[in-house]
Amino acid sequence: MLYFDHNATCPMLPEARDAWLEAVERYPGNPSSLHRVGDRADRAMNLAREKLAAMLGCHPLDIVFTSGATESANLVMRHAAAAYSEFASIWVSSIEHPCVTQPWRFLFPKRGVPLRSDEHGVVRLDAVESALEKRRPALVAVMAANNETGVIQPWSGIGEVCREHGVDYFCDATQWLGRLPAKGLGSVDFVAGSAHKFGGPRGVGFLKVKGQGAFQGLFRGGMQEEGRRAGTENVPGILSMVKAMEVRESALGQRAEEPRREWRDSFLRELMARLPGSQVLGGQVERLWNTATVLLPAKDCRQRFAVRLDKAGFAVSTGSACASGKEEPSPVLLSMGVAVEDTSRVLRFSAGWETTESDWKALLNGVLRVASESDSTPGME
């Protein structure tokens, strides 16, 4: 089976697995305990905190370890509900992951303002700047790179504009981290990340918070993470996550993503040429090097096409893993102008660092073969 669903989750890196196993053996204590066993665990965890902060470009105490991006996003929205004025508005882009949009709608049913993307799936910096000139929200949330299309957002520019207007900015960097350099994200007020998206273990992540001012946590019952996130920290998971990030940052430092981007682009060029009527979503703008989201011409339902590819030996996605199985069309696709009746023809192919050029070529042949079989199958029109 060739795995092309890394935007949903990545296989664990051997280096991350080794770091986890070593931590389980070496640091069995609770990092909040006062004895030497607990102190060793605390020191190891805080060394990992320092390493992560250095990669992001922020202070170590700005890092709050969590169970993943979903918890981190909920933490930000809960903080916003508690810390900002009851009349303050919260702006969230139309392309955000459900872990951001669902708590936003729940907590701010009347104060939430959506930020629209353009037809390429980009939340335009000039549009955000123009909106801020007219009205000032308490918080703006725009992700770094979209999970469904890979389209990269102008997060750095949005962060600068928000700072100029005294507005907090939350950037979900879940898909960015481990695929593009982390440096600079530390300048953003709030940043969410999840280990399993870049080769770390599931169930651990982080939230970078503002260096000044109190942070209103989600959980109660302990003073861990400087009182910002109650609960015993997952020390082996944290050390494993940071090791995975170090491995990915090292590869990025060597520009190892560049040939991988060309493999993806070659796949798309061939697919467009050999499967007329196909369309690359976000193909006119900058995207993550690993992601290819395609509107297929086949007159077949999305699930059936994905199942056929699965039987052919390819694991692909129909969009966000958190939204799969639902009947509603993807809000991301709708915001890009994809018609409701066409959203069922979209497939996402997301590679990993270990995906080879041969894997992309095999995927091309597999998609073409399945498309051909779908066209010739009775009753599929």
Sequence and secondary structure as in RCSB ss.txt:
>XXXX:A:sequence
MLYFDHNATCPMLPEARDAWLEAVERYPGNPSSLHRVGDRADRAMNLAREKLAAMLGCHPLDIVFTSGATESANL
VMRHAAAAYSEFASIWVSSIEHPCVTQPWRFLFPKRGVPLRSDEHGVVRLDAVESALEKRRPALVAVMAANNETG
VIQPWSGIGEVCREHGVDYFCDATQWLGRLPAKGLGSVDFVAGSAHKFGGPRGVGFLKVKGQGAFQGLFRGGMQE
EGRRAGTENVPGILSMVKAMEVRESALGQRAEEPRREWRDSFLRELMARLPGSQVLGGQVERLWNTATVLLPAKD
CRQRFAVRLDKAGFAVSTGSACASGKEEPSPVLLSMGVAVEDTSRVLRFSAGWETTESDWKALLNGVLRVASESD
STPGME
>XXXX:A:secstr
 EE BTTT     HHHHHHHHHHHHH  S TT SSHHHHHHHHHHHHHHHHHHHHHTS GGGEEEES HHHHHHH
HHHHHHHHS TT  EEEETT  HHHHHHHHHH TTTEEEE   TTS   HHHHHHHHHH   SEEE  SB TTT 
BB  HHHHHHHHHHTT EEEEE TTTBTTB  TTGGGSSEEEEEGGGTTS TT EEEE  SSS    S  S  TG
GGTS S   HHHHHHHHHHHHHHHHHHHTTTHHHHHHHHHHHHHHHHHHSTT EETTTTS B TTEEEEE    S
 HHHHHHHHHHTTEE BSS TTTTT SS  HHHHHTT  GGGGGGEEEEE  TT  HHHHHHHHHHHHHHHHHHH
HSTT  
